[in-house]
């Protein structure tokens, strides 16, 4: 088994070999520390495919310096919950909190107030315009804009923040050595230069369907509130909203046409009183800022 001298090194290994921060591992980790957790994984017979993959990855690691050299080569940093840059907002995820975060860019943004803006990949001109305008206005005031880097509403949100000379955080569902989707490479380069790109997955990890759903909890947790601009009846953006609601965070939604498939999800959030309806910046600020602080 790989030799580990520090808890920080063991946390890095745990993030490197894991698919997701499962509850059992997180509970053992909180009680016994990361070195003991790696030892337990090494000595335990796998009970499912995820544990088999994790043990196989651990067995393939020879030296911690190999991981650190690979991160340095890719200009990727790693922070664990013990680091001062770790965002306390993630505590609300409880046993579903990530083991650590791989980062590219300005990690200090994790300590600033953020609002997430999410929505469908199959967005309309209406949705893209609103997402970009909301992101621009909120970034101008000083909020980080958090989104997932996908085509559609996510892309418009990131661009809106950047056009305001503001800050944006992109949460990826894959390793940071190859960002997804590739058609947004220019956008990702801009974000890594002036903002931040993060992932709970190590370099080389390719995106799979459940990774996208899992990363939505991080988007929701990083933000004091989540705005859903456009979302169909079944949408990843709605999973972000559900995560926010479970953490008792404010959810807002932009109403859309009753005839638009891309507004079925957002209209349902409003109808079910799971989200506050918002149509402009003033309405957003009335909800997210303390009374008397609305500019």
BALO-69856 format. One line per 2 residues: their letters; for each residue x, y, z of C-alpha. Coordinates in steps of 0.05 Angstrom, whole numbers, plus 5000, padded with zeros to 4 digits. Example, Ala and Ser with C-alpha at 12.3 -4.5 7.8 and 13.67 -1.06 7.14 Angstrom:
2
AS	5246:4910:5156 ~ 5273:4979:5143;
//
This chain:
295
XX	5000:5000:5000 ~ 5022:5071:4986;
XX	5060:5101:5046 ~ 5026:5162:5076;
XX	5057:5207:5129 ~ 5006:5263:5135;
XX	4930:5269:5138 ~ 4933:5319:5080;
XX	4968:5267:5036 ~ 4917:5214:5055;
XX	4860:5262:5038 ~ 4890:5272:4969;
XX	4894:5197:4958 ~ 4822:5189:4982;
XX	4798:5241:4932 ~ 4841:5209:4878;
XX	4811:5140:4884 ~ 4738:5155:4900;
XX	4678:5162:4854 ~ 4636:5199:4905;
XX	4640:5217:4978 ~ 4596:5161:5004;
XX	4564:5166:5073 ~ 4599:5105:5104;
XX	4668:5128:5084 ~ 4654:5199:5107;
XX	4630:5175:5175 ~ 4692:5131:5185;
XX	4735:5189:5161 ~ 4706:5239:5211;
XX	4717:5190:5269 ~ 4785:5162:5251;
XX	4821:5208:5202 ~ 4843:5200:5130;
XX	4904:5155:5142 ~ 4862:5104:5179;
XX	4808:5110:5125 ~ 4859:5092:5070;
XX	4883:5033:5112 ~ 4812:5008:5121;
XX	4798:5013:5046 ~ 4862:4974:5032;
XX	4845:4918:5080 ~ 4771:4911:5067;
XX	4739:4865:5017 ~ 4699:4906:4966;
XX	4624:4899:4971 ~ 4604:4933:4906;
XX	4631:4959:4840 ~ 4647:5028:4867;
XX	4689:4997:4923 ~ 4724:4951:4873;
XX	4743:5011:4830 ~ 4767:5049:4890;
XX	4811:4991:4914 ~ 4839:4980:4844;
XX	4858:5053:4839 ~ 4890:5051:4908;
XX	4930:4989:4890 ~ 4956:5023:4828;
XX	4986:5081:4867 ~ 5059:5074:4886;
XX	5081:5141:4915 ~ 5046:5205:4938;
XX	5098:5246:4900 ~ 5071:5218:4834;
XX	5004:5250:4848 ~ 5034:5317:4869;
XX	5079:5319:4808 ~ 5020:5305:4763;
XX	4980:5361:4795 ~ 5038:5409:4787;
XX	5046:5390:4714 ~ 4973:5405:4701;
XX	4975:5469:4745 ~ 4920:5439:4789;
XX	4918:5451:4864 ~ 4884:5409:4917;
XX	4850:5431:4981 ~ 4820:5388:5036;
XX	4772:5406:5093 ~ 4833:5420:5137;
XX	4858:5477:5092 ~ 4842:5550:5108;
XX	4814:5560:5038 ~ 4761:5506:5049;
XX	4691:5536:5041 ~ 4651:5527:5105;
XX	4587:5528:5064 ~ 4601:5455:5045;
XX	4591:5434:5118 ~ 4516:5436:5104;
XX	4526:5375:5058 ~ 4541:5334:5120;
XX	4564:5263:5103 ~ 4556:5280:5029;
XX	4610:5333:5032 ~ 4667:5321:4982;
XX	4732:5292:5009 ~ 4769:5349:4977;
XX	4770:5396:4917 ~ 4817:5401:4858;
XX	4823:5473:4835 ~ 4847:5518:4778;
XX	4847:5593:4792 ~ 4834:5638:4851;
XX	4816:5595:4911 ~ 4801:5657:4954;
XX	4735:5662:4916 ~ 4710:5602:4956;
XX	4708:5647:5017 ~ 4665:5701:4984;
XX	4589:5704:4979 ~ 4562:5668:4918;
XX	4497:5659:4881 ~ 4488:5601:4833;
XX	4451:5609:4767 ~ 4432:5544:4732;
XX	4386:5519:4677 ~ 4377:5476:4616;
XX	4428:5461:4563 ~ 4372:5470:4511;
XX	4362:5542:4529 ~ 4325:5595:4489;
XX	4346:5666:4472 ~ 4299:5689:4528;
XX	4334:5645:4579 ~ 4405:5661:4556;
XX	4391:5735:4558 ~ 4362:5734:4628;
XX	4417:5689:4656 ~ 4471:5735:4627;
XX	4436:5798:4653 ~ 4426:5770:4723;
XX	4498:5746:4726 ~ 4524:5812:4701;
XX	4484:5852:4752 ~ 4500:5807:4811;
XX	4574:5803:4794 ~ 4576:5879:4788;
XX	4550:5883:4860 ~ 4604:5834:4883;
XX	4573:5765:4884 ~ 4610:5705:4856;
XX	4568:5671:4802 ~ 4570:5595:4808;
XX	4549:5549:4752 ~ 4568:5484:4719;
XX	4602:5504:4653 ~ 4551:5468:4609;
XX	4525:5495:4543 ~ 4463:5537:4552;
XX	4444:5574:4615 ~ 4509:5557:4650;
XX	4551:5586:4594 ~ 4509:5650:4592;
XX	4516:5658:4668 ~ 4592:5651:4666;
XX	4597:5700:4608 ~ 4552:5750:4643;
XX	4597:5751:4704 ~ 4660:5757:4663;
XX	4631:5814:4620 ~ 4619:5852:4685;
XX	4692:5843:4704 ~ 4665:5801:4761;
XX	4682:5733:4789 ~ 4653:5665:4771;
XX	4663:5594:4795 ~ 4654:5534:4749;
XX	4641:5466:4782 ~ 4662:5410:4735;
XX	4636:5338:4736 ~ 4703:5310:4714;
XX	4778:5317:4725 ~ 4808:5385:4710;
XX	4861:5360:4661 ~ 4808:5359:4607;
XX	4749:5406:4617 ~ 4679:5391:4592;
XX	4649:5409:4544 ~ 4709:5421:4499;
XX	4671:5473:4458 ~ 4675:5518:4519;
XX	4751:5514:4523 ~ 4758:5589:4511;
XX	4708:5604:4566 ~ 4744:5557:4614;
XX	4811:5590:4600 ~ 4781:5658:4618;
XX	4750:5630:4682 ~ 4816:5598:4704;
XX	4852:5664:4692 ~ 4805:5710:4732;
XX	4758:5663:4768 ~ 4759:5591:4793;
XX	4746:5521:4765 ~ 4736:5465:4816;
XX	4720:5391:4817 ~ 4718:5335:4869;
XX	4748:5289:4816 ~ 4822:5280:4801;
XX	4857:5294:4735 ~ 4842:5242:4682;
XX	4772:5224:4709 ~ 4722:5227:4652;
XX	4651:5252:4663 ~ 4595:5201:4671;
XX	4521:5213:4681 ~ 4519:5207:4757;
XX	4578:5254:4764 ~ 4536:5311:4735;
XX	4481:5298:4785 ~ 4530:5292:4843;
XX	4566:5357:4827 ~ 4500:5395:4831;
XX	4501:5388:4906 ~ 4567:5427:4907;
XX	4538:5483:4863 ~ 4480:5489:4911;
XX	4522:5485:4974 ~ 4572:5539:4953;
XX	4517:5590:4943 ~ 4472:5627:4992;
XX	4417:5620:4940 ~ 4403:5587:4873;
XX	4368:5618:4813 ~ 4338:5570:4762;
XX	4328:5608:4696 ~ 4301:5554:4649;
XX	4290:5481:4665 ~ 4248:5426:4634;
XX	4203:5380:4674 ~ 4262:5333:4683;
XX	4326:5373:4689 ~ 4394:5372:4724;
XX	4380:5444:4744 ~ 4321:5420:4785;
XX	4367:5372:4822 ~ 4409:5432:4841;
XX	4347:5466:4867 ~ 4328:5405:4907;
XX	4397:5403:4939 ~ 4390:5476:4957;
XX	4322:5464:4988 ~ 4348:5406:5029;
XX	4400:5453:5058 ~ 4345:5505:5071;
XX	4376:5552:5021 ~ 4336:5603:4982;
XX	4314:5580:4913 ~ 4289:5630:4860;
XX	4260:5615:4792 ~ 4246:5656:4730;
XX	4175:5646:4705 ~ 4167:5627:4632;
XX	4113:5615:4580 ~ 4063:5561:4598;
XX	4074:5534:4527 ~ 4150:5528:4533;
XX	4179:5460:4551 ~ 4241:5496:4578;
XX	4198:5531:4630 ~ 4158:5471:4655;
XX	4208:5458:4712 ~ 4215:5531:4733;
XX	4140:5543:4731 ~ 4130:5480:4773;
XX	4180:5504:4826 ~ 4140:5569:4832;
XX	4072:5534:4831 ~ 4094:5485:4886;
XX	4121:5543:4927 ~ 4191:5513:4926;
XX	4219:5576:4893 ~ 4208:5650:4895;
XX	4188:5680:4828 ~ 4238:5733:4805;
XX	4238:5777:4743 ~ 4291:5829:4756;
XX	4351:5847:4799 ~ 4311:5886:4850;
XX	4267:5826:4866 ~ 4329:5783:4875;
XX	4363:5832:4922 ~ 4299:5839:4964;
XX	4306:5765:4978 ~ 4381:5756:4987;
XX	4401:5820:5022 ~ 4383:5841:5093;
XX	4329:5894:5099 ~ 4358:5963:5089;
XX	4418:5940:5048 ~ 4385:5940:4979;
X	4424:5990:4936;
//
